[in-house]
C-alpha cells in the first residue's frame, strides 16, 4: 500500500495508539505459533494432506532455522485440493482450540485466504478495530492454485485476479474503516491519496458485499486442471508474481524450524529467490517488515 517498508514504519511510529512488540512478548508469540503449526501439521499428517511453510516463514527456515528474529507471524500453504479438504475437516479436528475463517465457508472472512485464530488470545491491529472478525493470534494458510498452460490466458487471468483482489481490499477499507486507520493513512501525502483511492473504489464497488467479493475471488483463481505451473494468488507478489514451476514446490522436503521438523518447497532456494531476490542478505532495520499492534494478549501459556 505504501511505497517502502521504512515509510510504513515511520508512519506507524507517529500513531500514538500503535506500539512495537517487545522482544519477550515476540518470543512468547513465536512459541505459541509453533504450537499452532504442530496442531495443524498433526491433522494434515493424519489425513495425508500436504502443508508447508510459505513466504517469510520459509525464508526463516532457510536463513535462521526458525523465525526471522523480528517476525511475529507464521505463513503456510497447501495445494488447493488439500486446502479444501482441510477446511472441511477443521471443525471436528481443531475447532475446540481454534477459529477458522476462509472465503466460501460459513464464516465471513476478512482475508482472501484461510486464517486460523487461537481462542482465548488477542492480536489487534489498527485496521481490525471495530470489525466483526476474530482478533486472536493467527496462522495464515494460502492455497496453491493451478495455472493455465496457455501463456495469454495465464496473463489475462493474472491481471483479472489482481484487479479483483484490489477491489476486494478496497471494499474492506470502505466498509470496515475506522478513524484511527484513517488518521494513520493521512500522515503522509502519498499514503493519504492511496487511501482516498482505495475508499473511492471501495465505495464504487460496495454494491457487492465484502464477503461476496472474497468468495468471488476465491472461486475465480481456483482451477482443477493441473499443468506445469502453479501460483499462490494471495501471496506477497500476487497471482503473476508468484507463478512457479510445480516441480519447484512438490514434493516438499523437510527442514529445521525452531528445533522442529517442518516441510518447505522442494527447491526452497528457487522459491525464495522468486520472492525476495538475494534472500540471505539481512535487510536494514528500516526495511524489516513488522506488525504495529494496538493490543496483544497471549492468554495463559
Secondary structure as GFF3:
##gff-version 3
##sequence-region A 1 301
A	DSSP	alpha_helix	5	14	.	.	.	ID=ss1
A	DSSP	alpha_helix	23	46	.	.	.	ID=ss2
A	DSSP	beta_strand	52	53	.	.	.	ID=ss3
A	DSSP	alpha_helix	55	64	.	.	.	ID=ss4
A	DSSP	beta_strand	75	79	.	.	.	ID=ss5
A	DSSP	alpha_helix	80	94	.	.	.	ID=ss6
A	DSSP	beta_strand	98	101	.	.	.	ID=ss7
A	DSSP	beta_strand	114	118	.	.	.	ID=ss8
A	DSSP	beta_strand	122	125	.	.	.	ID=ss9
A	DSSP	three_ten_helix	126	128	.	.	.	ID=ss10
A	DSSP	beta_strand	138	146	.	.	.	ID=ss11
A	DSSP	alpha_helix	151	176	.	.	.	ID=ss12
A	DSSP	alpha_helix	179	185	.	.	.	ID=ss13
A	DSSP	alpha_helix	189	204	.	.	.	ID=ss14
A	DSSP	alpha_helix	210	221	.	.	.	ID=ss15
A	DSSP	beta_strand	229	231	.	.	.	ID=ss16
A	DSSP	alpha_helix	238	241	.	.	.	ID=ss17
A	DSSP	beta_strand	244	245	.	.	.	ID=ss18
A	DSSP	alpha_helix	246	249	.	.	.	ID=ss19
A	DSSP	beta_strand	253	257	.	.	.	ID=ss20
A	DSSP	beta_strand	260	264	.	.	.	ID=ss21
A	DSSP	alpha_helix	268	276	.	.	.	ID=ss22
A	DSSP	three_ten_helix	285	287	.	.	.	ID=ss23
A	DSSP	beta_strand	293	297	.	.	.	ID=ss24
###
